């Protein structure tokens, strides 16, 4: 048995995982990162549009603060997020983005004076304050009241990942590449590390640690078409699920991005629409104002995706060999803007479509993009069921997104969540000891070795690649943007049949090292359990909330469904997970449930909503006068943070004196 010990073990070398590793290393802890691929190839690099933080530097961001960012996040979640976590996140986002600046991220900057932008398909001249010159710029994104998405052209994830990875390298944090974690070591109460397999040699290793952090990203590749990288297969979520103890949260909450190119499914950033791009149908008609006259193309992602799908169902999509699609028109932005701020989009269109988006419309349609669900954690990032197990980023249900994520909040969550949770991981390691149980470790190695032996030496006939392909088709056909009872039940039935077939997996290649077929066989069973958790959760939730849209239950039902889905898989031989629910306490919410602002308000209200609103009014009255916003916030919903993250944020808008003669936007005050 090869046993490797470390204090802090991180699985995944994307932004979230590396930021946790940096936080624990800063505290003098022995830290080790496992990664399927070289760190700089992690899927974080694919993020294009930007990172939300309420800096308030630009004229369209003037007056922004933590309160507004928090409110946008809660509304975007369709009131299903953990509001304590949303508060922690909104408060720390400005600190994280400034930290990233110190680490070398070349943010796009404000230029003082007039600048032309496209707003609502029209050219508008904004006037930036001279005091803002050289500060971090921000663009508009869907579902936000202010412009707060900070960016580096359309390569934000790339810039961030390289800066954070370079920081990790400078601190001497080792990353074991081409290593796949396949089983958590635990005794039902305490996580002690993982059993991992080297993808090159096939060697099994035991990584034993005081803390184990899952930061493996989302599970988009359980779908046939996804903007996710090939490695985003949900194995991190499967690690927790396979313990039979740790819970997954809100796995049915799967987001579809409105503008992936057809047919490749590669993302074109929300920044295209944030910068002024518009959506058109086969007749060239700009249709989003017909559905959402206020927000139009910049409604929340789940809303835009549904409106696009509805429009195509009406026959307004342009036909292609790959099915109907709509058009994203960014030609109105002009070549200079596109080649400066959307250069990756331009290259994607040239390489994969053979078109110039400066002159031609881009064929797009909604495609699976993000996983709000993941390993359920508390506010410190730790699993409530398995001590020492943490999760962060898209792999986790922390739960700041609820049932829908705002664009720009995911990149922000990786570095903000990594910064906050990393500190809690460090505290845990310093405050807890670990008795290394080699017999327990050997038990998990033997179990995984037996699984491999059965695959290599067995005579099974099922092809793992074919089973995966069938799973992805089922998820795409029946667990997509719009869902209904009969199709979800069909999905569950077919996925169960596929899971049964994995008992007869067979390999044509019998090598134990560097064998992609063996890798696929080890993953497909785990992926099917994740897919079944998504489908079963969606079938059980008889309401529509955020990205979970039931055609047979179109109302958001706060009365019966203001809760978080929790899933476990206690019986390894079972064909489905066990679901239970965690109620969200309206009486502890700073922002009680309300109208999101899209379409008709058909919500079935929670009985405590009005009571909580009355209580909030009473608290405000008792404070008297005009309390500052921080005092009011703490009176309504106190939350905690590590001490070094508690200080208030400074903003240009707090100190900038605006006089009636100074132009703001395209209108004088």
Secondary structure, 3 states (H helix, E strand, C coil): CEEEEEEEEEECCCHHHHHHHHHHHHCCCCEEEEECCCHHHCHHHHCCCCEECCCCCCHHHCCCCHHHHHHHHHHHCCCCCCHHHHHHHHHHHHHHHHHHHHCCCCCCECCCEEEEEEECCEEEEEEECHHHCCCECCECCCCCCCCCEECCCCCHHHHHHHHHHHHHHHCCCEEEECEEEEEEEECCCEEEEEEEEECCCCCEEEEEEEEEEECCCCCHHHCCCECCCCCCCCHHHHHHHCCCCCCEECCCCEEEEEEEECCCCCECCCHHHHCCCEEECCCCCECHHHHCCCCHHHCCHHHHHHHHHHHHHHHHCECCCCCCEEEEECHHHCHHHHHHHCHHHHHHHHHHHCCCCCCCCEEEEEEEEEECCEEECCCCCECCCCECEEECHHHEECCCCCCCCCCCHHHHHHHHHHHHHHHHHHHHHHHCCCCCCHHHHHHHHHHHHHHHHHHHHCCCCECHHHHHHHHHHHHHHHCCCEECHHHHHHHHHHHHHHHHHHHHECCCCCCCCCCHHHHHHHHHHHHHHHHHHHHHHHHHCCCCECCEEECCECCCEHHHHCEEEEEECCCCCCCCCEEEEEECCHHHCCCCCCCCCCCCCCCECCCCHHHHHHHHHHHHHHHCCCCCHHHHHHHHCCCCCCHHHCCCCCCHHHHCCCCCCCEECCEEC
